[in-house]
Amino acid sequence: MTTTTAPRLEEITPKNLEAALAIQVRPDQQFAVAPVVKSLAEAYVHPGSAWPRLIMDGDRAVGFLMVFLDIDWHDDGSSIRSGLWRLNIAAEEQGKGYGRFAVQAVAEELRRRGTRELHVTWHPGDKGPENFYLTLGFHKTGETVEKEKVGVLPLT
């Protein structure tokens, strides 16, 4: 990261809402991640399972993430999972380590909550984030959810 401060996660508040809404990925990545406004709407209707956060570096908003907490993955109680629901790094901030920081921060939060695995899904394709997640230690599970591949990172 090209920074003199440590990046951090901040709760979304009225004070930083506009900064969160301004986060946009590169145009060639828009197929792979929903815009922040959709994520915040989903967090509003899923308040018990969505954990949205702004990624800050100093006074700059550099990204957004949203975690899903303890959801019933198969809608039958057989698989309760938590993981990274969304990760949006601002186009001009990519390649500076903020995505890696975000995944590590989510892993720390889930460990703190007693979670043993961090799950993520991604759209396949050349412009998708598959290599990013695999490089961070995620493993493909062989599952597909809504045309997205599923990965898991052990937290123990």
KARA-V301221 format. One record per residue. N is the residue number from 1. PHI is phi in radians with two decimals (NA if undefined). NEAR is the number of other C-alpha atoms within 12 Angstrom. D_CENTER is the distance of its C-alpha to the mean C-alpha in Angstrom with 2 decimals. Layout:
n=[N/N]
phi=[PHI/PHI]
near=[NEAR/NEAR]
d_center=[D_CENTER/D_CENTER]
//
This chain:
n=[1/2/3/4/5/6/7/8/9/10/11/12/13/14/15/16/17/18/19/20/21/22/23/24/25/26/27/28/29/30/31/32/33/34/35/36/37/38/39/40/41/42/43/44/45/46/47/48/49/50/51/52/53/54/55/56/57/58/59/60/61/62/63/64/65/66/67/68/69/70/71/72/73/74/75/76/77/78/79/80/81/82/83/84/85/86/87/88/89/90/91/92/93/94/95/96/97/98/99/100/101/102/103/104/105/106/107/108/109/110/111/112/113/114/115/116/117/118/119/120/121/122/123/124/125/126/127/128/129/130/131/132/133/134/135/136/137/138/139/140/141/142/143/144/145/146/147/148/149/150/151/152/153/154/155/156]
phi=[NA/-1.67/-2.66/-1.83/-2.04/-1.47/-1.14/-2.61/-1.74/-2.23/-1.10/-1.36/-2.30/-0.99/-1.21/-1.99/-0.99/-1.07/-1.11/-1.11/-1.15/-1.39/-1.16/-2.39/-1.36/-1.11/-0.96/-1.32/-1.85/-1.08/-1.18/-1.69/-2.61/-1.21/-1.18/-0.99/-1.04/-1.18/-1.05/-1.16/-1.12/-1.13/-1.11/-1.13/-1.54/-2.21/-1.13/-1.44/-2.13/-1.84/-2.29/-1.50/-2.56/-1.59/-1.66/-2.00/-2.29/1.12/-1.74/-1.73/-1.44/-1.95/-3.05/-2.49/-2.43/-2.46/-1.81/-1.81/-2.06/0.88/-1.60/-1.48/-1.02/-1.89/1.00/-2.40/1.40/-1.46/-2.61/-1.66/-2.34/-2.31/3.06/-1.50/-1.54/-2.45/-2.51/-2.10/-1.80/-0.92/-0.87/-1.34/-1.87/-1.26/1.43/-1.94/1.66/-1.23/-1.14/-1.07/-0.98/-1.05/-1.11/-1.12/-1.15/-1.14/-1.04/-1.09/-1.09/-1.18/-1.05/-1.03/-1.49/1.53/-1.38/-1.74/-2.47/-1.90/-1.77/-2.66/-2.15/-2.63/-1.35/-1.26/2.27/-1.03/-1.63/-1.42/-1.61/-0.93/-1.08/-1.00/-1.18/-1.11/-1.10/-1.44/1.82/-1.22/-2.10/-1.17/-1.60/1.56/-1.49/-2.30/-2.23/0.85/1.20/-1.87/-1.38/-1.93/-2.18/-2.42/-2.13/-1.12/-1.89/-1.72]
near=[17/15/17/9/12/19/28/28/34/30/22/29/15/11/12/22/21/17/26/36/30/23/34/28/30/20/15/15/25/22/20/27/34/28/30/34/26/20/33/31/17/23/25/17/13/19/18/15/23/27/34/40/39/43/39/32/26/17/18/26/34/41/43/51/48/46/38/35/32/30/24/15/21/14/11/9/11/11/14/21/30/36/44/43/40/39/45/44/40/35/23/19/26/24/16/20/24/35/36/28/29/39/41/27/29/39/32/22/27/29/21/14/17/17/24/22/32/40/40/43/38/36/27/25/16/14/19/23/33/26/19/26/31/23/16/24/23/30/24/24/20/13/19/18/18/11/14/24/27/31/36/30/32/23/24/13]
d_center=[18.14/21.00/21.12/23.62/21.31/18.51/15.05/13.91/11.64/13.63/13.96/14.40/18.21/20.99/21.48/18.16/17.37/18.94/17.01/13.67/15.30/16.56/13.30/13.89/12.91/16.04/18.20/18.11/14.33/14.48/15.30/12.00/9.58/10.94/12.04/10.98/14.25/13.54/10.37/12.68/15.42/13.65/12.83/16.52/17.81/15.79/16.31/16.78/13.64/10.93/9.74/8.65/9.05/10.39/10.35/14.11/16.67/20.01/20.47/18.18/14.87/13.08/9.54/7.29/4.07/4.95/5.99/8.99/12.01/15.11/15.28/18.29/16.97/20.47/21.84/24.67/23.64/23.69/20.08/17.95/14.40/11.25/7.83/4.17/5.08/3.66/3.37/7.03/9.38/12.85/15.29/17.70/15.41/14.20/15.93/16.23/13.94/11.18/8.48/10.37/10.67/7.05/6.96/10.44/9.96/7.79/10.57/13.14/12.29/12.44/15.58/17.03/16.78/18.54/15.99/17.12/14.37/10.61/10.03/7.93/9.62/10.48/13.45/16.26/18.34/19.33/16.87/13.84/11.38/13.28/15.15/12.31/10.90/14.57/15.55/13.26/15.17/13.44/16.29/16.74/18.01/20.14/18.68/17.76/16.20/17.07/17.77/14.46/14.74/13.40/12.69/13.13/13.30/16.22/15.95/19.72]
//
